Amino acid sequence: MTTPQHPAESTALPYGTPDTPRLAVRGEAHLEAAPEIARITVTLTARDTDRTRLLTNLTRRNTATLDLIRAQGDAVEHLETGTLTLTPHLTKRGRADHVRHYQGHIHLTAELGDFDVLGELTTRLADQDLTRVEGPWWDLRPTSPLHREVRRRAVHDAVTRAREYAEALGTTVAHLVEIADIGADAPAGADWRPTAAGGFRSAAFAGGAVKGADVPPLDLEPQRQYVNAAVHARFTLVPPRL
């Protein structure tokens, strides 16, 4: 009769022997770099008592906003339309519900790789009526060589630690048994979201601004990016003489 294996036993880590001692270490690396891209989101809002008129107005403003963003040329690496919402707001008249007015929203996302135009673009977008602008959110490209470099350094750190432990025992590392990636992105506690210059909305949307005023471009300082990598590595050692 076979005794059922406890789940903890089936996942137990392999241990070494006096003839083949094993060593487990953690390798880590941290890099800091300037951001490579910045993302902003733009929300266009329209409200009208007539649904067709609202859609016409929203379409016109959406086209004008896309043209403004595309006019930045190669500085804009990616532009996409998110969601379109149109909501009827109801009011009761007697026993029936009637539409008081319609409200529509269009959400756009733009990704820029040239920060020289970012301040002027965000200012011009925020100066439009009923427009909400959020961002920038600074980031590294997924293909950035920094991701590869930080992983390489984490592995190097693991090997260095293993050799230092072996040296403390008066022996050397023999073989690599296993290496496992346990994460190579944002470190715990790191905030990749915008700081003081992160979010703003159109002054005309908030109320109190004079449309068409000469608004200077925002001065936006890119936020430093932090990349982490960590690995678990297991080695065998040449048996030390203790």
SEPA-542218 format. One line per field, with one value per residue: residue number from 1; residue in three letters; chain; x, y, z of N, C-alpha, C in turn. Coordinates in steps of 0.001 Angstrom, whole numbers. Layout:
N
num	[NUM; ...]
residuo	[ALA; ...]
cadena	[A; ...]
n_c1	[X; ...]
n_c2	[Y; ...]
n_c3	[Z; ...]
ca_c1	[X; ...]
ca_c2	[Y; ...]
ca_c3	[Z; ...]
c_c1	[X; ...]
c_c2	[Y; ...]
c_c3	[Z; ...]
//
This chain:
242
num	[1; 2; 3; 4; 5; 6; 7; 8; 9; 10; 11; 12; 13; 14; 15; 16; 17; 18; 19; 20; 21; 22; 23; 24; 25; 26; 27; 28; 29; 30; 31; 32; 33; 34; 35; 36; 37; 38; 39; 40; 41; 42; 43; 44; 45; 46; 47; 48; 49; 50; 51; 52; 53; 54; 55; 56; 57; 58; 59; 60; 61; 62; 63; 64; 65; 66; 67; 68; 69; 70; 71; 72; 73; 74; 75; 76; 77; 78; 79; 80; 81; 82; 83; 84; 85; 86; 87; 88; 89; 90; 91; 92; 93; 94; 95; 96; 97; 98; 99; 100; 101; 102; 103; 104; 105; 106; 107; 108; 109; 110; 111; 112; 113; 114; 115; 116; 117; 118; 119; 120; 121; 122; 123; 124; 125; 126; 127; 128; 129; 130; 131; 132; 133; 134; 135; 136; 137; 138; 139; 140; 141; 142; 143; 144; 145; 146; 147; 148; 149; 150; 151; 152; 153; 154; 155; 156; 157; 158; 159; 160; 161; 162; 163; 164; 165; 166; 167; 168; 169; 170; 171; 172; 173; 174; 175; 176; 177; 178; 179; 180; 181; 182; 183; 184; 185; 186; 187; 188; 189; 190; 191; 192; 193; 194; 195; 196; 197; 198; 199; 200; 201; 202; 203; 204; 205; 206; 207; 208; 209; 210; 211; 212; 213; 214; 215; 216; 217; 218; 219; 220; 221; 222; 223; 224; 225; 226; 227; 228; 229; 230; 231; 232; 233; 234; 235; 236; 237; 238; 239; 240; 241; 242]
residuo	[MET; THR; THR; PRO; GLN; HIS; PRO; ALA; GLU; SER; THR; ALA; LEU; PRO; TYR; GLY; THR; PRO; ASP; THR; PRO; ARG; LEU; ALA; VAL; ARG; GLY; GLU; ALA; HIS; LEU; GLU; ALA; ALA; PRO; GLU; ILE; ALA; ARG; ILE; THR; VAL; THR; LEU; THR; ALA; ARG; ASP; THR; ASP; ARG; THR; ARG; LEU; LEU; THR; ASN; LEU; THR; ARG; ARG; ASN; THR; ALA; THR; LEU; ASP; LEU; ILE; ARG; ALA; GLN; GLY; ASP; ALA; VAL; GLU; HIS; LEU; GLU; THR; GLY; THR; LEU; THR; LEU; THR; PRO; HIS; LEU; THR; LYS; ARG; GLY; ARG; ALA; ASP; HIS; VAL; ARG; HIS; TYR; GLN; GLY; HIS; ILE; HIS; LEU; THR; ALA; GLU; LEU; GLY; ASP; PHE; ASP; VAL; LEU; GLY; GLU; LEU; THR; THR; ARG; LEU; ALA; ASP; GLN; ASP; LEU; THR; ARG; VAL; GLU; GLY; PRO; TRP; TRP; ASP; LEU; ARG; PRO; THR; SER; PRO; LEU; HIS; ARG; GLU; VAL; ARG; ARG; ARG; ALA; VAL; HIS; ASP; ALA; VAL; THR; ARG; ALA; ARG; GLU; TYR; ALA; GLU; ALA; LEU; GLY; THR; THR; VAL; ALA; HIS; LEU; VAL; GLU; ILE; ALA; ASP; ILE; GLY; ALA; ASP; ALA; PRO; ALA; GLY; ALA; ASP; TRP; ARG; PRO; THR; ALA; ALA; GLY; GLY; PHE; ARG; SER; ALA; ALA; PHE; ALA; GLY; GLY; ALA; VAL; LYS; GLY; ALA; ASP; VAL; PRO; PRO; LEU; ASP; LEU; GLU; PRO; GLN; ARG; GLN; TYR; VAL; ASN; ALA; ALA; VAL; HIS; ALA; ARG; PHE; THR; LEU; VAL; PRO; PRO; ARG; LEU]
cadena	[A; A; A; A; A; A; A; A; A; A; A; A; A; A; A; A; A; A; A; A; A; A; A; A; A; A; A; A; A; A; A; A; A; A; A; A; A; A; A; A; A; A; A; A; A; A; A; A; A; A; A; A; A; A; A; A; A; A; A; A; A; A; A; A; A; A; A; A; A; A; A; A; A; A; A; A; A; A; A; A; A; A; A; A; A; A; A; A; A; A; A; A; A; A; A; A; A; A; A; A; A; A; A; A; A; A; A; A; A; A; A; A; A; A; A; A; A; A; A; A; A; A; A; A; A; A; A; A; A; A; A; A; A; A; A; A; A; A; A; A; A; A; A; A; A; A; A; A; A; A; A; A; A; A; A; A; A; A; A; A; A; A; A; A; A; A; A; A; A; A; A; A; A; A; A; A; A; A; A; A; A; A; A; A; A; A; A; A; A; A; A; A; A; A; A; A; A; A; A; A; A; A; A; A; A; A; A; A; A; A; A; A; A; A; A; A; A; A; A; A; A; A; A; A; A; A; A; A; A; A; A; A; A; A; A; A; A; A; A; A; A; A]
n_c1	[857; 603; 1751; 81; 1496; 2451; 1465; 3428; 5710; 5989; 6752; 9124; 12350; 15297; 17980; 21455; 24258; 26869; 28853; 28110; 27541; 25071; 24293; 22272; 21442; 20540; 20357; 20653; 19850; 19920; 18882; 18990; 17516; 16920; 13591; 12118; 9809; 6693; 3375; 151; -3260; -6306; -9449; -12390; -15288; -18774; -21982; -25460; -28877; -29852; -29331; -28146; -26917; -25104; -23393; -22350; -20918; -19094; -17680; -16498; -14776; -13184; -11837; -10399; -8728; -7230; -5894; -4314; -2602; -1376; -3; 2389; 4179; 6880; 7402; 5278; 4758; 2806; -704; -3975; -7492; -9560; -12248; -15611; -18297; -21780; -24246; -27580; -29248; -31767; -35010; -37913; -41192; -44259; -45554; -43721; -40345; -38118; -35657; -33355; -30910; -28103; -24909; -21570; -18430; -15066; -12153; -8713; -5369; -2008; 1357; 4544; 7845; 9586; 10402; 10575; 8434; 6393; 5496; 4360; 2376; 663; -235; -1645; -3621; -4960; -6015; -8250; -11854; -13904; -12198; -10246; -7064; -4639; -1683; 1871; 2696; 5572; 7912; 9818; 10661; 9305; 11200; 13586; 17120; 17894; 16375; 17374; 20019; 19827; 18904; 21076; 23001; 21892; 22148; 24928; 25470; 24412; 26161; 28540; 27980; 27660; 30263; 31579; 30471; 31373; 34114; 34335; 34007; 36263; 36396; 35276; 32893; 31107; 29087; 26337; 23044; 20397; 18565; 16375; 14125; 12763; 11383; 11589; 10948; 9292; 10527; 9568; 7509; 8260; 7200; 5817; 4131; 2869; 4337; 4166; 3626; 1949; -900; -3534; -6202; -8170; -8279; -10473; -12392; -12488; -13357; -13359; -11244; -9924; -10745; -8489; -6446; -2935; -1242; 1548; 3848; 3804; 6294; 7793; 9347; 11114; 10542; 12687; 13433; 13203; 14602; 14370; 15818; 15748; 17036; 16851; 19350; 20909; 23617; 26146; 28764; 32307; 33243; 33900; 36706; 36173]
n_c2	[-1186; 2142; 5046; 8139; 11095; 13977; 17332; 19266; 17762; 16963; 19247; 19895; 21364; 20335; 18863; 18980; 16678; 15350; 14704; 16106; 19041; 21639; 24970; 27804; 30930; 34421; 36674; 40111; 43209; 46690; 49439; 52838; 55245; 57696; 58417; 56955; 57229; 59044; 59070; 60378; 61021; 61960; 63300; 63978; 65892; 66298; 67890; 67922; 68681; 67467; 64461; 63868; 66278; 66427; 64227; 65105; 67384; 66222; 64529; 66394; 67763; 65671; 65032; 67404; 67340; 64989; 65747; 67811; 66407; 64613; 66424; 66775; 65101; 62799; 62778; 61759; 58570; 56693; 56539; 56287; 55547; 55175; 54502; 55239; 56911; 57435; 58901; 59017; 61350; 61179; 62441; 62678; 63007; 63342; 60152; 59045; 58559; 60988; 62194; 64379; 65526; 64673; 63180; 62891; 61138; 60889; 59011; 59379; 58222; 59094; 58489; 59631; 60067; 62115; 64574; 67281; 68507; 67965; 69601; 71871; 70635; 69404; 71686; 73045; 71153; 71075; 73592; 73532; 73596; 71898; 69699; 67169; 66535; 64187; 63083; 63619; 60092; 58607; 56336; 53358; 51906; 48713; 47271; 48256; 48269; 48351; 46633; 44109; 44441; 44804; 42318; 40742; 41699; 40882; 38101; 37934; 38959; 36923; 34783; 35863; 36107; 33403; 32456; 33891; 32830; 30209; 30634; 31460; 29061; 27806; 26549; 25887; 26875; 24373; 23417; 24860; 24430; 25320; 28166; 30809; 33212; 35805; 38145; 41242; 43964; 46921; 48118; 47337; 49741; 51728; 54494; 54980; 56773; 60082; 63046; 66157; 67479; 65805; 65512; 67283; 69500; 70968; 74480; 75823; 73895; 73568; 76031; 79583; 80523; 82468; 81872; 81300; 82808; 83642; 81072; 79941; 77222; 74224; 73440; 70537; 68118; 65224; 62100; 60090; 56649; 53409; 50250; 46896; 43677; 40261; 37107; 33627; 31328; 28138; 26154; 23590; 22632; 22124; 19631; 20933; 20988; 20818]
n_c3	[0; -885; 663; 810; -530; 1153; 307; 884; 948; -1687; -2933; -1854; -1477; -3238; -1500; -722; -406; 1735; -81; -2312; -1790; -1666; -2643; -2201; -3494; -3734; -6353; -7148; -8831; -9586; -11443; -12513; -14594; -17197; -18367; -21343; -22806; -22760; -21620; -22261; -21479; -22998; -22544; -24107; -23799; -24294; -24270; -24796; -25602; -27792; -29409; -31951; -32583; -30508; -31094; -33528; -32729; -30945; -32654; -34364; -32582; -31762; -34144; -34541; -32300; -32705; -35034; -34015; -32302; -34093; -35613; -34387; -35496; -35814; -33149; -31770; -30958; -30707; -31023; -29954; -29915; -27171; -25376; -26362; -25052; -24628; -22904; -21863; -19845; -17546; -16654; -14614; -15795; -14902; -15080; -16736; -17979; -19210; -21511; -20314; -21079; -23236; -22753; -23806; -24168; -25274; -25203; -25492; -26073; -26055; -26940; -26464; -27652; -27841; -25769; -26021; -27271; -25594; -23422; -24712; -26285; -24370; -23061; -25091; -25628; -23160; -23149; -24614; -24909; -22515; -22069; -20749; -19538; -18714; -17101; -17579; -17847; -17138; -18637; -19506; -22661; -23628; -25042; -24213; -23738; -21106; -19546; -20241; -19428; -16638; -15847; -16593; -14832; -12420; -12533; -12599; -10082; -8482; -9073; -8120; -5377; -4725; -5145; -3178; -823; -1109; -992; 1649; 2882; 2185; -299; -3696; -6256; -7970; -9934; -11752; -10763; -10882; -12006; -11389; -12491; -10655; -11036; -12740; -12885; -11818; -8711; -5303; -3853; -5613; -7488; -10463; -11388; -12219; -10732; -9173; -11549; -12833; -13344; -14835; -15787; -18382; -18192; -19098; -18835; -16121; -15447; -15489; -17062; -19746; -22947; -25586; -24640; -24335; -23457; -21744; -22531; -20560; -18166; -17980; -16053; -16685; -15049; -13147; -13818; -12350; -12375; -11535; -10942; -10001; -9056; -8216; -7500; -7701; -6705; -6915; -4729; -4538; -2293; 863; 3191; 6408]
ca_c1	[0; 1428; 1342; -71; 2558; 1969; 1803; 4675; 6824; 6147; 7368; 10307; 13535; 16335; 19092; 22711; 24829; 28263; 29697; 27670; 26815; 24387; 24245; 21229; 21667; 19675; 21105; 19834; 20461; 19054; 19363; 18225; 17730; 15921; 12509; 12232; 8528; 5714; 1995; -887; -4619; -7152; -10871; -13225; -16641; -19786; -23314; -26471; -30217; -30126; -28305; -27419; -26060; -23997; -22447; -21675; -19960; -18044; -16872; -15690; -13724; -12274; -10996; -9472; -7734; -6327; -5036; -3340; -1594; -618; 847; 3702; 5044; 7512; 7460; 4196; 5061; 1593; -1933; -5108; -8769; -10004; -13688; -16608; -19511; -22860; -25159; -28756; -29604; -33222; -35778; -39290; -42292; -45436; -45244; -42744; -38994; -37761; -34241; -33081; -29837; -27150; -23508; -20668; -16998; -14113; -10872; -7565; -4077; -872; 2663; 5552; 9238; 10323; 9839; 10670; 7122; 5388; 4914; 3496; 1221; -270; -849; -2638; -4750; -5700; -6641; -9490; -13063; -14415; -11152; -9472; -5757; -3988; -337; 2405; 3197; 6890; 8151; 10818; 10080; 9470; 12395; 14766; 18242; 18077; 15773; 18331; 21217; 19588; 18840; 22448; 23689; 21349; 22792; 26332; 25477; 24196; 27406; 29519; 27627; 27953; 31714; 31989; 30115; 32285; 35421; 34273; 34111; 37527; 36195; 34864; 31633; 31318; 28144; 25044; 21956; 19127; 18448; 14964; 13812; 11668; 10843; 12582; 10280; 9339; 10806; 8507; 7493; 8575; 6003; 6069; 3085; 3344; 4472; 3348; 3222; 1366; -2276; -4137; -7329; -8336; -8788; -11815; -13268; -12655; -14092; -12645; -10172; -10316; -10369; -7689; -5338; -1616; -818; 2898; 3950; 4160; 7669; 7665; 10626; 10962; 10729; 13644; 12853; 13974; 14382; 14897; 15783; 16213; 17009; 17306; 20279; 21381; 24890; 26829; 30114; 33337; 33136; 34959; 37277; 35827]
ca_c2	[0; 3342; 6146; 9396; 12070; 15278; 18372; 19954; 16894; 16894; 20482; 20160; 21710; 19294; 19186; 18358; 15617; 15677; 14584; 17126; 20095; 22619; 26345; 28624; 32363; 35363; 37726; 41301; 44342; 47867; 50470; 54083; 55845; 58666; 57762; 56948; 57623; 59662; 58856; 61273; 60668; 63117; 62978; 65017; 65822; 67132; 67726; 68614; 68106; 66718; 63426; 64020; 67459; 66073; 63387; 65946; 68226; 65369; 64078; 67530; 68040; 64535; 65198; 68518; 66914; 64041; 66515; 68537; 65458; 64104; 67502; 66718; 64278; 61598; 62834; 60899; 57205; 55863; 57286; 55375; 55917; 54190; 54254; 56278; 56704; 58390; 58589; 59877; 61702; 61146; 63143; 62192; 63915; 62526; 58747; 58601; 59113; 61742; 62540; 65784; 65859; 63606; 63512; 61974; 61219; 60139; 58914; 59201; 58019; 59399; 58108; 60477; 59751; 63381; 65359; 68714; 69023; 67500; 70706; 72691; 69861; 69259; 72986; 73325; 70250; 71478; 74895; 73327; 73530; 70606; 68699; 66759; 65969; 63543; 62634; 62437; 58927; 58323; 54892; 52824; 51043; 47276; 46761; 48975; 47397; 48379; 45433; 43019; 44716; 44588; 40872; 40228; 42050; 40058; 36790; 38124; 39116; 35599; 34015; 36468; 35717; 31982; 32305; 34425; 31827; 29076; 31060; 31462; 27659; 27282; 25686; 26597; 26470; 23310; 23443; 25529; 23461; 25950; 29609; 31153; 34634; 36093; 39478; 42179; 45218; 48002; 47702; 47616; 51110; 52709; 55097; 55415; 57701; 61446; 63781; 67367; 67858; 64620; 65555; 68601; 69516; 72232; 75583; 76130; 72858; 73849; 77285; 80761; 80910; 83179; 81062; 81991; 83523; 83131; 80255; 79412; 75764; 73680; 72967; 69203; 67461; 63761; 61382; 58996; 55315; 52438; 48901; 45870; 42269; 39369; 35685; 32603; 30418; 27021; 25620; 22570; 23031; 21115; 19389; 21607; 20287; 21656]
ca_c3	[0; -1012; 1545; 57; -288; 1604; -683; 1219; 598; -3134; -3423; -1048; -2248; -3206; -623; -1095; 424; 2067; -1268; -3278; -1068; -2525; -2151; -2826; -3289; -4440; -7038; -7379; -9531; -9631; -12360; -12577; -15911; -17646; -19112; -22807; -23385; -21867; -22068; -21776; -21878; -23275; -22514; -24688; -23268; -24955; -23709; -25595; -25474; -29017; -29540; -33220; -32480; -29612; -31827; -34525; -32017; -30402; -33793; -34825; -31611; -31801; -35339; -34300; -31308; -33366; -35948; -33207; -31817; -35242; -36139; -33731; -36329; -35280; -31688; -31292; -31384; -30686; -30755; -30069; -29318; -26195; -25346; -26660; -24252; -24799; -21815; -21707; -18469; -17534; -15640; -14593; -16099; -14648; -14859; -17736; -17965; -20401; -21595; -20031; -22012; -23538; -22483; -24487; -23866; -26084; -24510; -26381; -25429; -26928; -26402; -27094; -27392; -27883; -24684; -26314; -27679; -24655; -22660; -25572; -26695; -23259; -22811; -26141; -25428; -21964; -23397; -25360; -24092; -22071; -22329; -19573; -19898; -17574; -17373; -18271; -17152; -17716; -18683; -20431; -23684; -23322; -25713; -23735; -23339; -19656; -18976; -20436; -18639; -15219; -15644; -16679; -13597; -11332; -12638; -12200; -8631; -7889; -9203; -7208; -4011; -4558; -5018; -1878; 185; -1268; -495; 3115; 3300; 1716; -1459; -4904; -6874; -8952; -11055; -11614; -10760; -11255; -11864; -11575; -12511; -9726; -11268; -13274; -13224; -10840; -7340; -4344; -3378; -6653; -8064; -11826; -11759; -12235; -9489; -9135; -12898; -13443; -13811; -14916; -16688; -19076; -17385; -19584; -18291; -14702; -15334; -15047; -17971; -20949; -24092; -26582; -24016; -24678; -22329; -21992; -22405; -19257; -18014; -17406; -15790; -16735; -13789; -13247; -13802; -11585; -12881; -10643; -11339; -8941; -9427; -7273; -8164; -6880; -7185; -6128; -4314; -4283; -846; 1630; 4345; 7552]
c_c1	[889; 880; 1224; 998; 1946; 2361; 3116; 5877; 7070; 6821; 8628; 11508; 14557; 17506; 20335; 23101; 26250; 29185; 29344; 26871; 26224; 24320; 23166; 21473; 20634; 20567; 20183; 20613; 19426; 19693; 18431; 18545; 16640; 14824; 12726; 10943; 7674; 4327; 1082; -2236; -5435; -8600; -11663; -14656; -17557; -21136; -24307; -27816; -30599; -28993; -27496; -26475; -24868; -22952; -21682; -20595; -18794; -17120; -15961; -14527; -12713; -11318; -9966; -8375; -6738; -5378; -3952; -2233; -733; 308; 2227; 4657; 5581; 7645; 6391; 4436; 3814; 405; -3103; -6342; -9203; -11490; -14474; -17844; -20510; -23957; -26351; -29028; -31105; -33797; -37221; -40265; -43579; -45018; -44145; -41387; -38724; -36275; -34083; -31985; -28976; -25739; -22618; -19221; -16227; -12770; -9767; -6306; -2974; 422; 3729; 6950; 10126; 9690; 9887; 9309; 6047; 4708; 3957; 2236; 207; -963; -1934; -3850; -5614; -6417; -7928; -10676; -13408; -13455; -10383; -8194; -5125; -2636; 649; 2764; 4469; 7159; 9357; 10100; 10259; 10738; 13672; 15874; 18480; 17474; 16730; 19545; 20991; 19451; 20239; 23205; 23189; 21988; 24251; 26433; 25285; 25466; 28461; 29242; 27966; 29450; 32215; 31648; 31077; 33668; 35456; 34394; 35428; 37393; 35774; 33506; 31934; 30408; 26931; 23949; 20671; 19241; 17012; 14785; 12628; 11188; 11916; 11938; 10393; 9625; 9644; 8629; 7809; 7291; 6350; 5019; 3587; 3447; 3621; 2847; 2439; -17; -2811; -5321; -7456; -8891; -10198; -12830; -13543; -13413; -13177; -11533; -10747; -9823; -9588; -6545; -4023; -1064; 569; 2923; 4318; 5617; 7605; 9040; 10424; 11305; 11661; 12940; 13794; 13588; 15087; 14897; 16313; 16070; 17363; 18200; 20751; 22618; 25265; 28250; 31047; 33339; 34275; 35501; 37094; 36570]
c_c2	[1231; 4444; 7425; 10397; 13394; 16334; 19066; 19119; 16859; 18125; 20838; 20440; 20587; 19746; 18426; 17242; 16023; 15602; 15631; 18195; 21112; 23970; 27101; 30082; 33160; 36429; 38894; 42358; 45458; 48889; 51677; 54758; 56865; 57934; 57875; 57400; 58282; 59445; 59911; 60748; 61941; 62639; 64171; 64816; 66755; 66849; 68533; 67932; 67290; 65731; 63584; 65196; 67189; 65246; 64185; 66795; 67403; 64871; 65185; 67791; 66894; 64647; 66290; 68123; 65931; 64763; 67263; 67609; 64946; 65153; 67508; 65776; 63055; 61617; 61952; 59491; 56328; 56738; 56339; 55957; 54803; 53939; 55489; 55957; 57807; 58003; 59542; 60117; 61939; 62014; 62659; 63321; 63109; 61105; 58239; 59256; 59806; 62082; 64039; 66320; 64618; 64107; 62449; 62218; 60401; 60184; 58590; 58992; 58284; 59051; 58866; 60047; 60977; 64307; 66859; 69306; 68714; 68651; 71539; 71931; 69738; 70573; 73294; 72413; 70700; 72807; 74763; 73248; 72084; 69458; 68429; 66081; 65409; 62985; 63775; 61315; 58502; 56830; 54605; 51982; 49578; 46690; 47454; 48005; 47396; 47148; 44237; 43203; 44436; 43098; 40252; 40506; 41223; 38668; 36881; 38261; 37774; 34762; 34546; 36070; 34248; 31765; 32819; 33454; 30638; 29415; 31059; 30056; 27028; 26352; 26543; 26080; 25419; 23466; 24312; 24479; 24085; 27462; 29995; 32654; 34888; 37529; 40435; 43504; 46215; 47475; 48044; 49044; 52138; 53199; 55629; 56396; 59127; 62056; 65039; 67776; 66765; 64782; 66964; 68512; 70907; 73303; 75953; 75129; 73137; 75146; 78415; 81201; 81633; 82384; 81901; 82790; 82848; 82381; 79699; 77905; 75355; 73208; 71638; 68561; 65947; 63111; 60192; 57656; 54343; 51033; 47921; 44513; 41447; 37935; 34840; 31648; 29355; 26411; 24399; 23066; 21836; 20882; 20049; 20703; 21192; 21196]
c_c3	[0; -117; 739; 463; 98; 578; -398; 839; -905; -3701; -2653; -1939; -2159; -2338; -1073; -143; 785; 848; -2328; -2536; -2049; -1826; -2920; -2488; -4081; -5063; -7364; -8140; -9610; -10567; -12312; -13901; -16208; -18413; -20614; -23485; -22308; -22458; -21473; -22243; -22014; -23303; -23014; -24205; -24055; -24318; -24518; -25360; -26694; -29254; -30816; -33164; -31569; -30347; -32869; -33872; -31488; -31505; -34286; -33879; -31547; -32983; -35129; -33321; -31908; -34312; -35176; -32726; -32971; -35827; -35489; -34449; -35613; -33762; -31064; -31838; -31451; -30313; -30949; -29397; -28385; -26301; -25752; -25839; -24558; -23815; -21811; -20219; -18412; -16432; -15726; -14913; -15970; -14336; -15793; -17503; -19284; -20347; -21368; -20951; -22230; -23214; -23106; -24111; -24891; -25367; -25519; -25542; -26450; -26197; -27169; -26684; -27406; -26865; -24959; -26667; -26644; -23913; -23481; -25967; -25561; -22936; -23829; -26023; -24250; -22146; -24209; -24397; -23749; -22386; -21049; -20057; -18637; -18005; -17139; -17305; -17863; -17659; -19570; -21478; -23265; -23929; -25248; -23336; -21837; -18992; -19096; -19541; -17155; -14906; -15670; -15385; -12415; -11340; -12183; -10687; -7935; -7936; -8237; -5767; -3751; -4373; -3671; -742; 105; -722; 1027; 3679; 2864; 534; -2649; -5389; -7930; -10157; -10712; -11734; -11288; -11109; -12229; -11488; -11588; -9857; -11737; -13660; -12081; -9443; -6421; -3845; -4432; -7290; -9435; -12292; -11639; -10849; -9588; -10511; -13592; -13999; -13821; -15852; -17303; -18149; -17812; -19048; -16817; -14475; -14906; -15973; -19167; -22143; -25087; -25985; -24367; -23474; -22615; -21830; -20988; -19263; -17268; -17257; -15801; -15398; -13996; -13094; -13086; -12037; -11951; -11335; -10180; -9420; -8216; -8053; -7180; -7542; -6356; -5836; -4310; -2771; -75; 2740; 5560; 8801]
//
